[in-house]
C-alpha cells in the first residue's frame, strides 16, 4: 500500500487519510475518491491530498479484519460486520471466555498492522457482550501478512479456536454449613442467601442443604448424605476457616474416600479455599469471604466448575497475577436470563450530568463549548437534549469560562456545579457532579459537553434500558457495534467513581465491571461524534 501526499489529479480510487474541507463541503476520512470527487476537489482549489493507494496483492482493512476474525472465532462467539478495519466479537451465550493466549500472541506478533484485543481469560460474560475486537491499523495490508496471521488459527476446530465461550451448565448444588455453639442462625441464613445469589447468576441453584456441628464426624456424614443425592457439586462452608490440610473439613473429605486436590490460592480475598473431589463429584471448601457477595477467589473457581471446565492445582497456582482483587461493588443482581437490550420503560429516577468545565486545549484559544453549531452554542444543544429527555434533573459542571457557560444557558432549568479543579482533568468534574446527587437518584447519565448531536431520544433510549431489578445497570450506547457516549451509571458505582483521577473519566470501570454492562444499540451515529479538534468542529458546522 502506498501512503502519502499525492496530486489530486492522480487520486482516483485513493482513500482519504484525513477529512478534507473545501467550499463549505467535507469529504470524510476513509472516503474512496471517485472521478467526480477529484473534479470537485480540483474546483475547490485542492491540489494535493494525503491518501492511501491500494496496490496489487493488498487486502482492504475491512476484508482483512473479517478474514482474521473468522479464523480466530470459536464456539459461541460471533463476528460482527466489519467497519473501519474493525470486527467485534460477541458472545452468543452466557459463559466464560476461553483464550488460547499463545496463539493469540502469535497472531498479534505477525505484524504491527494486525491487532486483537480480548477480555481476560475466563472472564464471565453475557450474551451479546463484546468479548474481543480485531483491528487492522492501516487502510490495507498485504495478502501475505493477512494469510500468515489467519494461518495460525485456520486449522483449529471451533471448539479449540483462539477465542471461544464456554456456556454455564445448570448444576445441582449441595451446601453444607457447619456451626459452633455461638453461631447465629441469621449468619447461616445469610450464607445460604449469598450462595444462592451466586449460583442463580450462573443458572444453577442449591438443591440440598445440611447444617451440622463443626466436627469431623458430622461433616463426614453430611458429605456421604450429599453424595447419595447424586448432586453435581458439594460446597462446604465451615464455621471456622480451613487453616490446614489436616483441619476438620479436609479430614472429613478424606474419610469419605475423597481426595484433596489443592488447598490455598494466590487470590485475595479467597486465600483459604480448598478444592477436592469424592468420586466424580467436585467439592469446594469455601473461604470465609464467600459469605460476602463481593468478588473473591471462590467466584473464579465456581465459574469454571459450573462451566464444567477442569480446574487443577496448576490452574490455581497461576491465578496470582491479577489475584489481588480490589474492593469493588457488590455483584450484580440475578436476572431471569440473558440481557435483553430492547428498551421499554424505566421507573428509576435518573439525573443527567453535563461535563462542561474543561479547557479543550486541543482547540486552541476558542472555547469549543461556546462555538455555534446550527446557530446555537454547542453546550446548549447538549443541555437542551437532556432537558427534553426523561431525566429527573440536569446538572452542569462548569469551570473554564464558567461565567460564559452560565450566560449561554441562561433561563434553562439546570443546576450549576462549580469545579475549581477543572485543570486536573475530566475526572474532577465527574466527581463534583456525582457528589451532589441526592439519595433519591438511582443513576446518572454522564454527558460530555462536546457531543452536540446527542438527542433527547438517545438519552431516553438509555434510561429505558436501565433496570435496577436486573443486571442491566451500566447502559452503554453503541452504533454499528462501536461504543460511544453518554453512559448511564447506577448509584452503586458512585463511590468508586470518586476514586478516579486524571482525564480518562470512569471508562476503566467498564472493564472492571464488564459483566454488568448492557450495550444499547442506537439508530444514529450521534453517540460517536465528539468535537475535540478544530477539524471536527469545522465538520460539525457544515
C-alpha positions as a Python dict, from the first residue, in 0.01 Angstrom:
ca = {
    (1, 'X'): (0, 0, 0),
    (2, 'X'): (123, 345, -90),
    (3, 'X'): (64, 629, 155),
    (4, 'X'): (140, 996, 146),
    (5, 'X'): (66, 1319, -32),
    (6, 'X'): (-46, 1270, -388),
    (7, 'X'): (-171, 1509, -656),
    (8, 'X'): (-549, 1524, -674),
    (9, 'X'): (-542, 1450, -1047),
    (10, 'X'): (-379, 1113, -967),
    (11, 'X'): (-605, 1025, -674),
    (12, 'X'): (-884, 823, -834),
    (13, 'X'): (-951, 523, -610),
    (14, 'X'): (-731, 659, -332),
    (15, 'X'): (-857, 654, 28),
    (16, 'X'): (-853, 984, 215),
    (17, 'X'): (-635, 961, 526),
    (18, 'X'): (-783, 1276, 678),
    (19, 'X'): (-1108, 1466, 635),
    (20, 'X'): (-1080, 1730, 364),
    (21, 'X'): (-1285, 2053, 388),
    (22, 'X'): (-1336, 2283, 92),
    (23, 'X'): (-1606, 2516, -42),
    (24, 'X'): (-1822, 2454, 267),
    (25, 'X'): (-1810, 2082, 195),
    (26, 'X'): (-1632, 1799, 372),
    (27, 'X'): (-1501, 1469, 242),
    (28, 'X'): (-1453, 1250, 546),
    (29, 'X'): (-1157, 1031, 629),
    (30, 'X'): (-1180, 691, 459),
    (31, 'X'): (-1364, 818, 152),
    (32, 'X'): (-1265, 640, -169),
    (33, 'X'): (-1219, 919, -422),
    (34, 'X'): (-1412, 895, -747),
    (35, 'X'): (-1356, 1092, -1066),
    (36, 'X'): (-1638, 1328, -961),
    (37, 'X'): (-1471, 1375, -623),
    (38, 'X'): (-1143, 1461, -793),
    (39, 'X'): (-1318, 1718, -1009),
    (40, 'X'): (-1486, 1873, -704),
    (41, 'X'): (-1158, 1888, -511),
    (42, 'X'): (-978, 2048, -802),
    (43, 'X'): (-1257, 2301, -846),
    (44, 'X'): (-1229, 2380, -476),
    (45, 'X'): (-861, 2465, -511),
    (46, 'X'): (-726, 2144, -358),
    (47, 'X'): (-411, 2035, -541),
    (48, 'X'): (-291, 1753, -317),
    (49, 'X'): (-438, 1513, -61),
    (50, 'X'): (-295, 1278, 199),
    (51, 'X'): (-426, 939, 97),
    (52, 'X'): (-362, 568, 74),
    (53, 'X'): (-350, 375, -253),
    (54, 'X'): (-409, 1, -252),
    (55, 'X'): (-162, -197, -462),
    (56, 'X'): (-182, -538, -625),
    (57, 'X'): (-173, -807, -358),
    (58, 'X'): (-320, -583, -88),
    (59, 'X'): (-636, -662, 107),
    (60, 'X'): (-858, -378, 227),
    (61, 'X'): (-884, -319, 602),
    (62, 'X'): (-1242, -449, 635),
    (63, 'X'): (-1180, -766, 435),
    (64, 'X'): (-856, -835, 624),
    (65, 'X'): (-1027, -788, 960),
    (66, 'X'): (-1304, -1024, 850),
    (67, 'X'): (-1058, -1296, 739),
    (68, 'X'): (-867, -1288, 1067),
    (69, 'X'): (-1185, -1266, 1275),
    (70, 'X'): (-1327, -1574, 1106),
    (71, 'X'): (-1003, -1761, 1175),
    (72, 'X'): (-988, -1686, 1548),
    (73, 'X'): (-1360, -1710, 1630),
    (74, 'X'): (-1471, -2026, 1806),
    (75, 'X'): (-1775, -2179, 1969),
    (76, 'X'): (-2043, -1938, 2098),
    (77, 'X'): (-1855, -1635, 1964),
    (78, 'X'): (-1997, -1435, 1674),
    (79, 'X'): (-1804, -1200, 1447),
    (80, 'X'): (-1981, -874, 1370),
    (81, 'X'): (-1987, -674, 1048),
    (82, 'X'): (-1650, -516, 963),
    (83, 'X'): (-1631, -136, 980),
    (84, 'X'): (-1328, 95, 954),
    (85, 'X'): (-1097, -205, 970),
    (86, 'X'): (-1255, -343, 1285),
    (87, 'X'): (-1456, -655, 1364),
    (88, 'X'): (-1601, -703, 1712),
    (89, 'X'): (-1666, -1048, 1853),
    (90, 'X'): (-1971, -1101, 2072),
    (91, 'X'): (-2074, -1389, 2295),
    (92, 'X'): (-2397, -1557, 2188),
    (93, 'X'): (-2447, -1717, 2530),
    (94, 'X'): (-2373, -1653, 2896),
    (95, 'X'): (-2049, -1821, 2994),
    (96, 'X'): (-1671, -1797, 3030),
    (97, 'X'): (-1433, -1665, 2765),
    (98, 'X'): (-1154, -1911, 2693),
    (99, 'X'): (-848, -1773, 2516),
    (100, 'X'): (-555, -1959, 2361),
    (101, 'X'): (-306, -1696, 2468),
    (102, 'X'): (-3, -1843, 2293),
    (103, 'X'): (-175, -1841, 1954),
    (104, 'X'): (-334, -1501, 2019),
    (105, 'X'): (8, -1355, 2094),
    (106, 'X'): (143, -1522, 1780),
    (107, 'X'): (-123, -1354, 1565),
    (108, 'X'): (-51, -1014, 1722),
    (109, 'X'): (320, -1066, 1656),
    (110, 'X'): (281, -1135, 1283),
    (111, 'X'): (282, -764, 1200),
    (112, 'X'): (212, -437, 1379),
    (113, 'X'): (-75, -376, 1137),
    (114, 'X'): (-280, -656, 1297),
    (115, 'X'): (-416, -625, 1649),
    (116, 'X'): (-652, -841, 1852),
    (117, 'X'): (-770, -729, 2195),
    (118, 'X'): (-974, -966, 2411),
    (119, 'X'): (-1121, -967, 2761),
    (120, 'X'): (-932, -1152, 3034),
    (121, 'X'): (-923, -1532, 3002),
    (122, 'X'): (-1208, -1696, 3193),
    (123, 'X'): (-1396, -1367, 3219),
    (124, 'X'): (-1766, -1419, 3287),
    (125, 'X'): (-1970, -1264, 3007),
    (126, 'X'): (-2330, -1228, 2898),
    (127, 'X'): (-2494, -1295, 2566),
    (128, 'X'): (-2438, -1008, 2319),
    (129, 'X'): (-2145, -876, 2525),
    (130, 'X'): (-1836, -770, 2328),
    (131, 'X'): (-1551, -1007, 2410),
    (132, 'X'): (-1284, -913, 2156),
    (133, 'X'): (-1203, -674, 1876),
    (134, 'X'): (-988, -731, 1569),
    (135, 'X'): (-846, -407, 1427),
    (136, 'X'): (-638, -355, 1114),
    (137, 'X'): (-435, -38, 1166),
    (138, 'X'): (-370, 83, 806),
    (139, 'X'): (-626, 106, 527),
    (140, 'X'): (-493, -217, 374),
    (141, 'X'): (-236, -489, 438),
    (142, 'X'): (-61, -731, 209),
    (143, 'X'): (-234, -1062, 149),
    (144, 'X'): (87, -1236, 262),
    (145, 'X'): (65, -1078, 609),
    (146, 'X'): (-309, -1138, 636),
    (147, 'X'): (-281, -1502, 538),
    (148, 'X'): (11, -1560, 774),
    (149, 'X'): (-198, -1433, 1065),
    (150, 'X'): (-504, -1634, 966),
    (151, 'X'): (-298, -1949, 912),
    (152, 'X'): (-204, -1960, 1281),
    (153, 'X'): (-567, -2034, 1367),
    (154, 'X'): (-727, -2154, 1045),
    (155, 'X'): (-699, -2529, 1102),
    (156, 'X'): (-831, -2525, 1457),
    (157, 'X'): (-1168, -2678, 1531),
    (158, 'X'): (-1426, -2427, 1659),
    (159, 'X'): (-1410, -2598, 1997),
    (160, 'X'): (-1036, -2529, 2011),
    (161, 'X'): (-1033, -2187, 1844),
    (162, 'X'): (-829, -1900, 1980),
    (163, 'X'): (-1132, -1719, 2124),
    (164, 'X'): (-1441, -1907, 2233),
    (165, 'X'): (-1711, -1901, 2501),
    (166, 'X'): (-1791, -2197, 2724),
    (167, 'X'): (-2153, -2188, 2847),
    (168, 'X'): (-2251, -2233, 3208),
    (169, 'X'): (-2432, -2564, 3263),
    (170, 'X'): (-2710, -2571, 3526),
    (171, 'X'): (-2585, -2770, 3823),
    (172, 'X'): (-2749, -2933, 4127),
    (173, 'X'): (-2558, -2791, 4422),
    (174, 'X'): (-2535, -2921, 4775),
    (175, 'X'): (-2442, -2678, 5054),
    (176, 'X'): (-2305, -2799, 5388),
    (177, 'X'): (-2274, -2539, 5664),
    (178, 'X'): (-2116, -2612, 5999),
    (179, 'X'): (-2185, -2420, 6318),
    (180, 'X'): (-2037, -2373, 6662),
    (181, 'X'): (-2224, -2311, 6985),
    (182, 'X'): (-2225, -1937, 6932),
    (183, 'X'): (-2309, -1936, 6562),
    (184, 'X'): (-2623, -1736, 6487),
    (185, 'X'): (-2887, -1886, 6262),
    (186, 'X'): (-2909, -1550, 6084),
    (187, 'X'): (-2542, -1585, 5983),
    (188, 'X'): (-2611, -1926, 5831),
    (189, 'X'): (-2918, -1790, 5654),
    (190, 'X'): (-2711, -1506, 5511),
    (191, 'X'): (-2455, -1751, 5373),
    (192, 'X'): (-2734, -1952, 5211),
    (193, 'X'): (-2881, -1640, 5051),
    (194, 'X'): (-2547, -1510, 4923),
    (195, 'X'): (-2457, -1851, 4782),
    (196, 'X'): (-2796, -1881, 4614),
    (197, 'X'): (-2741, -1543, 4453),
    (198, 'X'): (-2402, -1651, 4320),
    (199, 'X'): (-2547, -1967, 4174),
    (200, 'X'): (-2856, -1804, 4028),
    (201, 'X'): (-2637, -1569, 3828),
    (202, 'X'): (-2470, -1878, 3678),
    (203, 'X'): (-2800, -2054, 3608),
    (204, 'X'): (-2773, -2300, 3898),
    (205, 'X'): (-2928, -2335, 4243),
    (206, 'X'): (-2897, -2501, 4582),
    (207, 'X'): (-3075, -2836, 4561),
    (208, 'X'): (-2996, -2954, 4914),
    (209, 'X'): (-2859, -2802, 5234),
    (210, 'X'): (-2732, -2964, 5554),
    (211, 'X'): (-2636, -2777, 5871),
    (212, 'X'): (-2428, -2966, 6124),
    (213, 'X'): (-2182, -2924, 6409),
    (214, 'X'): (-1829, -2822, 6321),
    (215, 'X'): (-1677, -3163, 6386),
    (216, 'X'): (-1525, -3430, 6162),
    (217, 'X'): (-1787, -3699, 6219),
    (218, 'X'): (-2087, -3479, 6136),
    (219, 'X'): (-1919, -3323, 5830),
    (220, 'X'): (-1832, -3674, 5709),
    (221, 'X'): (-2192, -3788, 5747),
    (222, 'X'): (-2315, -3477, 5565),
    (223, 'X'): (-2081, -3540, 5270),
    (224, 'X'): (-2197, -3902, 5244),
    (225, 'X'): (-2561, -3792, 5252),
    (226, 'X'): (-2496, -3531, 4983),
    (227, 'X'): (-2311, -3787, 4768),
    (228, 'X'): (-2610, -4024, 4790),
    (229, 'X'): (-2836, -3748, 4650),
    (230, 'X'): (-2645, -3751, 4320),
    (231, 'X'): (-2554, -3382, 4333),
    (232, 'X'): (-2321, -3223, 4079),
    (233, 'X'): (-2117, -3011, 4321),
    (234, 'X'): (-2080, -3002, 4701),
    (235, 'X'): (-1992, -2675, 4875),
    (236, 'X'): (-1880, -2671, 5238),
    (237, 'X'): (-1887, -2350, 5443),
    (238, 'X'): (-1718, -2407, 5776),
    (239, 'X'): (-1796, -2213, 6093),
    (240, 'X'): (-1421, -2174, 6122),
    (241, 'X'): (-1194, -2117, 5824),
    (242, 'X'): (-981, -2407, 5698),
    (243, 'X'): (-623, -2346, 5812),
    (244, 'X'): (-450, -2674, 5724),
    (245, 'X'): (-498, -2989, 5514),
    (246, 'X'): (-548, -3175, 5846),
    (247, 'X'): (-827, -2943, 5960),
    (248, 'X'): (-1185, -3064, 6018),
    (249, 'X'): (-1330, -3013, 5669),
    (250, 'X'): (-1042, -3167, 5467),
    (251, 'X'): (-1016, -3454, 5716),
    (252, 'X'): (-1386, -3528, 5672),
    (253, 'X'): (-1347, -3527, 5295),
    (254, 'X'): (-1062, -3779, 5312),
    (255, 'X'): (-1260, -4003, 5550),
    (256, 'X'): (-1537, -4033, 5287),
    (257, 'X'): (-1280, -4156, 5036),
    (258, 'X'): (-1232, -3812, 4884),
    (259, 'X'): (-908, -3659, 4756),
    (260, 'X'): (-774, -3310, 4830),
    (261, 'X'): (-663, -3153, 4501),
    (262, 'X'): (-535, -2821, 4631),
    (263, 'X'): (-553, -2606, 4942),
    (264, 'X'): (-494, -2232, 4931),
    (265, 'X'): (-491, -1996, 4636),
    (266, 'X'): (-292, -1683, 4540),
    (267, 'X'): (-610, -1473, 4527),
    (268, 'X'): (-703, -1225, 4797),
    (269, 'X'): (-974, -1232, 4921),
    (270, 'X'): (-1003, -1610, 4882),
    (271, 'X'): (-670, -1747, 5010),
    (272, 'X'): (-820, -2023, 5228),
    (273, 'X'): (-1007, -2210, 4954),
    (274, 'X'): (-990, -2586, 4915),
    (275, 'X'): (-1074, -2795, 4609),
    (276, 'X'): (-1128, -3169, 4632),
    (277, 'X'): (-1341, -3446, 4490),
    (278, 'X'): (-1515, -3760, 4607),
    (279, 'X'): (-1567, -3996, 4318),
    (280, 'X'): (-1651, -3769, 4026),
    (281, 'X'): (-1818, -3501, 4241),
    (282, 'X'): (-1623, -3178, 4292),
    (283, 'X'): (-1608, -3042, 4648),
    (284, 'X'): (-1515, -2686, 4735),
    (285, 'X'): (-1425, -2583, 5087),
    (286, 'X'): (-1525, -2217, 5097),
    (287, 'X'): (-1306, -1937, 5228),
    (288, 'X'): (-1466, -1707, 5484),
    (289, 'X'): (-1501, -1428, 5224),
    (290, 'X'): (-1753, -1641, 5034),
    (291, 'X'): (-2012, -1525, 5287),
    (292, 'X'): (-1986, -1182, 5124),
    (293, 'X'): (-2142, -1102, 4785),
    (294, 'X'): (-1825, -920, 4678),
    (295, 'X'): (-1597, -1075, 4417),
    (296, 'X'): (-1343, -1316, 4564),
    (297, 'X'): (-1138, -1620, 4465),
    (298, 'X'): (-1432, -1855, 4516),
    (299, 'X'): (-1608, -1686, 4223),
    (300, 'X'): (-1317, -1767, 3992),
    (301, 'X'): (-1328, -2134, 4089),
    (302, 'X'): (-1707, -2166, 4094),
    (303, 'X'): (-1746, -2022, 3744),
    (304, 'X'): (-1509, -2278, 3596),
    (305, 'X'): (-1674, -2569, 3774),
    (306, 'X'): (-2024, -2461, 3665),
    (307, 'X'): (-1892, -2428, 3309),
    (308, 'X'): (-1762, -2785, 3350),
    (309, 'X'): (-1404, -2680, 3289),
    (310, 'X'): (-1141, -2883, 3473),
    (311, 'X'): (-958, -2687, 3742),
    (312, 'X'): (-627, -2827, 3859),
    (313, 'X'): (-366, -2735, 4115),
    (314, 'X'): (-168, -2578, 3831),
    (315, 'X'): (-468, -2364, 3735),
    (316, 'X'): (-498, -2237, 4092),
    (317, 'X'): (-130, -2153, 4130),
    (318, 'X'): (-129, -1940, 3814),
    (319, 'X'): (-406, -1709, 3940),
    (320, 'X'): (-167, -1479, 4126),
    (321, 'X'): (-133, -1219, 3851),
    (322, 'X'): (-449, -1015, 3889),
    (323, 'X'): (-535, -1210, 4202),
    (324, 'X'): (-523, -909, 4433),
    (325, 'X'): (-885, -810, 4398),
    (326, 'X'): (-986, -450, 4467),
    (327, 'X'): (-1274, -364, 4695),
    (328, 'X'): (-1543, -332, 4431),
    (329, 'X'): (-1918, -303, 4436),
    (330, 'X'): (-2140, -597, 4524),
    (331, 'X'): (-2213, -845, 4250),
    (332, 'X'): (-2493, -777, 4006),
    (333, 'X'): (-2846, -876, 4079),
    (334, 'X'): (-2958, -1201, 3913),
    (335, 'X'): (-3186, -1186, 3616),
    (336, 'X'): (-3421, -1428, 3455),
    (337, 'X'): (-3199, -1476, 3154),
    (338, 'X'): (-2953, -1302, 2932),
    (339, 'X'): (-2951, -928, 2855),
    (340, 'X'): (-3249, -813, 2657),
    (341, 'X'): (-3143, -475, 2531),
    (342, 'X'): (-3468, -361, 2374),
    (343, 'X'): (-3558, -57, 2586),
    (344, 'X'): (-3911, -49, 2723),
    (345, 'X'): (-3965, 194, 3006),
    (346, 'X'): (-3797, 276, 3336),
    (347, 'X'): (-3940, 365, 3674),
    (348, 'X'): (-3596, 463, 3811),
    (349, 'X'): (-3503, 822, 3886),
    (350, 'X'): (-3213, 919, 3662),
    (351, 'X'): (-3029, 1251, 3655),
    (352, 'X'): (-2808, 1389, 3379),
    (353, 'X'): (-2467, 1543, 3447),
    (354, 'X'): (-2322, 1754, 3166),
    (355, 'X'): (-1944, 1796, 3192),
    (356, 'X'): (-1868, 2147, 3067),
    (357, 'X'): (-1566, 2260, 3270),
    (358, 'X'): (-1263, 2171, 3057),
    (359, 'X'): (-1022, 2397, 2873),
    (360, 'X'): (-1038, 2199, 2545),
    (361, 'X'): (-669, 2272, 2488),
    (362, 'X'): (-660, 2094, 2150),
    (363, 'X'): (-898, 2357, 2015),
    (364, 'X'): (-656, 2645, 2066),
    (365, 'X'): (-789, 2968, 2216),
    (366, 'X'): (-1154, 2903, 2132),
    (367, 'X'): (-1382, 2751, 2393),
    (368, 'X'): (-1544, 2484, 2180),
    (369, 'X'): (-1846, 2458, 2407),
    (370, 'X'): (-1944, 2811, 2309),
    (371, 'X'): (-1886, 2754, 1936),
    (372, 'X'): (-2201, 2778, 1726),
    (373, 'X'): (-2345, 2467, 1564),
    (374, 'X'): (-2663, 2519, 1364),
    (375, 'X'): (-2686, 2865, 1520),
    (376, 'X'): (-2662, 2750, 1883),
    (377, 'X'): (-2372, 2721, 2124),
    (378, 'X'): (-2255, 2360, 2141),
    (379, 'X'): (-2318, 2326, 2515),
    (380, 'X'): (-2677, 2449, 2479),
    (381, 'X'): (-2752, 2170, 2232),
    (382, 'X'): (-2630, 1910, 2481),
    (383, 'X'): (-2819, 2063, 2774),
    (384, 'X'): (-3140, 2108, 2574),
    (385, 'X'): (-3130, 1741, 2476),
    (386, 'X'): (-3102, 1647, 2844),
    (387, 'X'): (-3380, 1886, 2949),
    (388, 'X'): (-3626, 1746, 2696),
    (389, 'X'): (-3545, 1384, 2788),
    (390, 'X'): (-3694, 1173, 3068),
    (391, 'X'): (-3415, 1273, 3303),
    (392, 'X'): (-3525, 1383, 3651),
    (393, 'X'): (-3278, 1672, 3681),
    (394, 'X'): (-2993, 1825, 3485),
    (395, 'X'): (-2663, 1928, 3643),
    (396, 'X'): (-2395, 2122, 3454),
    (397, 'X'): (-2040, 2117, 3587),
    (398, 'X'): (-1855, 2436, 3493),
    (399, 'X'): (-1501, 2563, 3540),
    (400, 'X'): (-1312, 2718, 3248),
    (401, 'X'): (-1500, 3033, 3139),
    (402, 'X'): (-1778, 2931, 3374),
    (403, 'X'): (-1950, 3269, 3360),
    (404, 'X'): (-1974, 3245, 2982),
    (405, 'X'): (-2125, 2897, 3005),
    (406, 'X'): (-2380, 3030, 3256),
    (407, 'X'): (-2475, 3309, 3016),
    (408, 'X'): (-2516, 3068, 2726),
    (409, 'X'): (-2751, 2854, 2937),
    (410, 'X'): (-2942, 3143, 3093),
    (411, 'X'): (-3311, 3073, 3151),
    (412, 'X'): (-3274, 2695, 3148),
    (413, 'X'): (-3375, 2483, 3447),
    (414, 'X'): (-3033, 2344, 3528),
    (415, 'X'): (-2824, 2310, 3843),
    (416, 'X'): (-2476, 2461, 3806),
    (417, 'X'): (-2183, 2297, 3988),
    (418, 'X'): (-1855, 2489, 4009),
    (419, 'X'): (-1536, 2287, 3973),
    (420, 'X'): (-1232, 2486, 4078),
    (421, 'X'): (-1005, 2189, 3998),
    (422, 'X'): (-1109, 2158, 3633),
    (423, 'X'): (-746, 2188, 3524),
    (424, 'X'): (-664, 1848, 3674),
    (425, 'X'): (-878, 1665, 3420),
    (426, 'X'): (-1224, 1540, 3340),
    (427, 'X'): (-1234, 1315, 3647),
    (428, 'X'): (-1253, 1614, 3882),
    (429, 'X'): (-1570, 1734, 3707),
    (430, 'X'): (-1721, 1388, 3717),
    (431, 'X'): (-1657, 1360, 4091),
    (432, 'X'): (-1803, 1706, 4159),
    (433, 'X'): (-2116, 1613, 3966),
    (434, 'X'): (-2162, 1277, 4138),
    (435, 'X'): (-2116, 1407, 4493),
    (436, 'X'): (-2410, 1650, 4477),
    (437, 'X'): (-2669, 1395, 4365),
    (438, 'X'): (-2939, 1329, 4621),
    (439, 'X'): (-3015, 984, 4759),
    (440, 'X'): (-3336, 953, 4558),
    (441, 'X'): (-3136, 945, 4232),
    (442, 'X'): (-3088, 586, 4114),
    (443, 'X'): (-2845, 661, 3832),
    (444, 'X'): (-2679, 932, 3626),
    (445, 'X'): (-2632, 984, 3254),
    (446, 'X'): (-2283, 1134, 3211),
    (447, 'X'): (-2296, 1364, 2909),
    (448, 'X'): (-1990, 1524, 2753),
    (449, 'X'): (-2043, 1888, 2666),
    (450, 'X'): (-1877, 1842, 2327),
    (451, 'X'): (-2126, 1592, 2181),
    (452, 'X'): (-2382, 1824, 2017),
    (453, 'X'): (-2556, 1558, 1807),
    (454, 'X'): (-2677, 1353, 2107),
    (455, 'X'): (-3056, 1387, 2126),
    (456, 'X'): (-3323, 1353, 2392),
    (457, 'X'): (-3426, 1028, 2223),
    (458, 'X'): (-3072, 891, 2266),
    (459, 'X'): (-3079, 970, 2638),
    (460, 'X'): (-3430, 823, 2673),
    (461, 'X'): (-3308, 506, 2500),
    (462, 'X'): (-3051, 461, 2778),
    (463, 'X'): (-3297, 544, 3056),
    (464, 'X'): (-3549, 296, 2916),
    (465, 'X'): (-3283, 24, 2915),
    (466, 'X'): (-3189, 94, 3277),
    (467, 'X'): (-3334, -174, 3504),
    (468, 'X'): (-3220, -199, 3867),
    (469, 'X'): (-3420, -516, 3919),
    (470, 'X'): (-3193, -700, 3675),
    (471, 'X'): (-2826, -672, 3577),
    (472, 'X'): (-2888, -410, 3311),
    (473, 'X'): (-2724, -139, 3517),
    (474, 'X'): (-2439, 22, 3318),
    (475, 'X'): (-2605, 133, 2995),
    (476, 'X'): (-2358, 187, 2711),
    (477, 'X'): (-2473, 329, 2375),
    (478, 'X'): (-2344, 165, 2057),
    (479, 'X'): (-2380, 230, 1688),
    (480, 'X'): (-2291, -43, 1439),
    (481, 'X'): (-2111, -222, 1720),
    (482, 'X'): (-1895, 76, 1821),
    (483, 'X'): (-1928, 207, 2175),
    (484, 'X'): (-1992, 574, 2241),
    (485, 'X'): (-2127, 828, 2491),
    (486, 'X'): (-2315, 922, 2706),
    (487, 'X'): (-2311, 637, 2956),
    (488, 'X'): (-2572, 576, 3226),
    (489, 'X'): (-2416, 471, 3559),
    (490, 'X'): (-2615, 338, 3857),
    (491, 'X'): (-2571, 479, 4208),
    (492, 'X'): (-2387, 168, 4328),
    (493, 'X'): (-2077, 284, 4135),
    (494, 'X'): (-2075, 645, 4259),
    (495, 'X'): (-1831, 565, 4541),
    (496, 'X'): (-1585, 401, 4303),
    (497, 'X'): (-1618, 693, 4063),
    (498, 'X'): (-1500, 923, 4342),
    (499, 'X'): (-1159, 749, 4328),
    (500, 'X'): (-1079, 813, 3962),
    (501, 'X'): (-806, 1053, 3860),
    (502, 'X'): (-685, 1236, 3552),
    (503, 'X'): (-861, 1288, 3221),
    (504, 'X'): (-994, 942, 3144),
    (505, 'X'): (-1328, 956, 3321),
    (506, 'X'): (-1483, 635, 3450),
    (507, 'X'): (-1422, 417, 3143),
    (508, 'X'): (-1174, 190, 3319),
    (509, 'X'): (-1463, 78, 3542),
    (510, 'X'): (-1628, -69, 3233),
    (511, 'X'): (-1351, -328, 3222),
    (512, 'X'): (-1368, -399, 3595),
    (513, 'X'): (-1746, -448, 3575),
    (514, 'X'): (-1778, -575, 3219),
    (515, 'X'): (-2040, -832, 3317),
    (516, 'X'): (-2271, -550, 3427),
    (517, 'X'): (-2261, -355, 3101),
    (518, 'X'): (-2555, -365, 2862),
    (519, 'X'): (-2497, -232, 2512),
    (520, 'X'): (-2789, -26, 2386),
    (521, 'X'): (-2787, -5, 2007),
    (522, 'X'): (-2876, 338, 1868),
    (523, 'X'): (-3029, 418, 1530),
    (524, 'X'): (-2798, 713, 1455),
    (525, 'X'): (-2426, 775, 1496),
    (526, 'X'): (-2484, 1072, 1731),
    (527, 'X'): (-2328, 885, 2022),
    (528, 'X'): (-1994, 852, 1838),
    (529, 'X'): (-1945, 1219, 1742),
    (530, 'X'): (-1742, 1429, 1983),
    (531, 'X'): (-1579, 1759, 1893),
    (532, 'X'): (-1219, 1758, 2011),
    (533, 'X'): (-1025, 1915, 1724),
    (534, 'X'): (-1069, 2225, 1505),
    (535, 'X'): (-1128, 1998, 1206),
    (536, 'X'): (-1402, 1807, 1389),
    (537, 'X'): (-1567, 2139, 1476),
    (538, 'X'): (-1545, 2256, 1117),
    (539, 'X'): (-1702, 1929, 1001),
    (540, 'X'): (-1988, 1968, 1252),
    (541, 'X'): (-2055, 2324, 1138),
    (542, 'X'): (-2104, 2229, 773),
}
